[in-house]
């Protein structure tokens, strides 16, 4: 028996425009550095959402 979800890669693959250009951890590190921290683990809890937003922009290439 063949699972059609496995047979057709277009059923589970994200469109090219939604695929990310760099690793999430690298984007987090770069975002933390832009925020003035040496590492993303140094970012205080209250700034985590800002870190994630900036990392997503960096990861998708909108902000380098």
LINZI-V753361 format. One record per backbone hydrogen bond with DSSP energy under -1.0 kcal/mol. NH is the residue of the N-H (numbers start at 1). CO is the residue of the C=O. Records with the same first field share a line. If there is no record, write none. Layout:
BEGIN
NH = CO  CO
END
This chain:
BEGIN
6 = 3
7 = 3
8 = 4
11 = 8
13 = 9
18 = 15
21 = 59
27 = 23
28 = 24
29 = 25
30 = 26
31 = 27
32 = 28
33 = 29
34 = 30
35 = 31
36 = 33
37 = 32
42 = 39
47 = 44
48 = 45
51 = 47
52 = 48
53 = 49
54 = 50
55 = 51
56 = 52
57 = 53
58 = 54
59 = 55
60 = 56
62 = 57
63 = 57
END
